[in-house]
Amino acid sequence: MSSRRLRRWPAWLLTAALMLPGPAGAEEPAPAADPAGGKPVDVKALFANQCSWCHGAYGMKADKGPKLAGTRMTEEQVRQRILNGKPGAMPSFRKVFSPEEVAAFARYIKSLPAGD
């Protein structure tokens, strides 16, 4: 089994967890259109596959990355962090996500309530 496949096997579990109701007050971001097919971007599934490893489900903090829910960063600052990363902490996702996906991520992250 390839290492890429091994890294992705729990994605179904995270996707299933993200299909459960989120924290109270979480709003659904408006879907962004995928430039290739015009389909809406499934931000929750992308977040589960790409971000929750470090930031936890619903951005509530995992072992590696900071809590995203309730961030004080502006939507533009979130977008720039996704595009450029943070040296020594987070890689750049500029070549991974389309501009529409980055915008959808930023809206989704800003919609996450701070929680307890």
C-alpha positions in Angstrom: 0.0 0.0 0.0 1.4 3.4 -0.9 2.3 6.0 1.7 -0.1 8.5 0.1 -2.9 6.0 0.5 -2.0 5.4 4.1 -2.1 9.1 4.8 -5.6 9.4 3.3 -7.4 6.4 4.7 -8.9 8.2 7.7 -10.4 10.9 5.5 -13.7 9.0 5.3 -13.8 9.1 9.1 -13.2 12.9 9.2 -15.6 13.5 6.4 -18.3 11.5 8.3 -17.6 13.5 11.5 -17.9 16.8 9.6 -21.3 15.7 8.3 -22.6 15.7 11.9 -24.1 18.9 13.2 -21.4 21.5 14.0 -21.0 23.6 17.0 -23.9 25.8 17.8 -24.0 28.9 15.7 -21.8 27.6 12.9 -23.0 29.0 9.6 -22.6 27.4 6.3 -20.4 29.5 4.0 -21.7 30.2 0.5 -20.2 27.6 -1.8 -17.5 28.7 -4.2 -17.7 27.6 -7.8 -15.0 25.2 -9.0 -13.5 26.8 -12.1 -13.0 23.5 -13.8 -16.6 22.2 -13.6 -18.7 25.0 -12.1 -19.6 22.7 -9.2 -19.7 24.0 -5.6 -16.6 23.5 -3.5 -17.2 21.1 -0.6 -15.3 23.1 2.0 -16.1 20.8 4.8 -14.7 17.7 3.0 -11.6 19.7 1.9 -11.1 21.0 5.5 -11.5 17.4 6.8 -8.9 16.1 4.3 -6.4 18.9 4.4 -6.7 21.0 7.5 -8.2 19.0 10.4 -5.0 17.0 10.8 -3.4 20.0 12.5 -6.4 22.2 13.4 -9.0 19.6 14.5 -12.6 19.1 13.4 -14.4 22.4 13.1 -11.0 24.2 13.7 -11.3 23.4 17.4 -7.5 22.6 17.7 -5.7 19.4 17.3 -2.3 18.4 18.6 -0.2 20.4 16.0 -1.9 23.6 14.9 -3.7 26.5 16.5 -7.4 26.8 17.0 -9.1 28.4 14.0 -12.6 28.6 15.4 -13.2 32.2 16.6 -10.0 33.5 15.1 -9.3 37.2 15.3 -7.7 37.3 11.9 -9.7 39.0 9.2 -10.9 36.9 6.2 -8.2 38.5 4.1 -5.5 37.6 6.7 -6.8 34.0 6.7 -6.7 33.9 2.9 -3.1 35.1 2.9 -2.1 32.6 5.6 -3.6 29.8 3.5 -1.8 31.0 0.4 1.6 31.8 2.0 1.7 29.6 5.1 3.7 30.5 8.2 7.4 29.7 8.2 8.2 26.8 10.5 4.6 26.2 11.3 2.3 25.8 8.2 3.1 25.1 4.6 1.8 27.3 1.7 -1.3 25.9 0.0 -0.9 28.2 -3.0 -0.3 25.4 -5.4 -2.8 23.0 -3.8 -6.0 25.0 -3.8 -7.7 27.2 -6.4 -8.4 30.9 -5.6 -12.1 29.9 -5.2 -11.2 27.2 -2.7 -9.0 29.5 -0.7 -11.8 32.1 -0.6 -14.2 29.4 0.5 -11.8 28.2 3.2 -11.4 31.7 4.5 -15.2 32.2 4.7 -15.6 28.8 6.4 -12.9 29.5 9.0 -14.4 32.9 9.8 -17.8 31.3 10.2 -16.6 28.9 12.9 -17.8 30.0 16.4 -15.2 30.3 19.1 -16.9 27.6 21.3 -16.0 27.1 24.9 
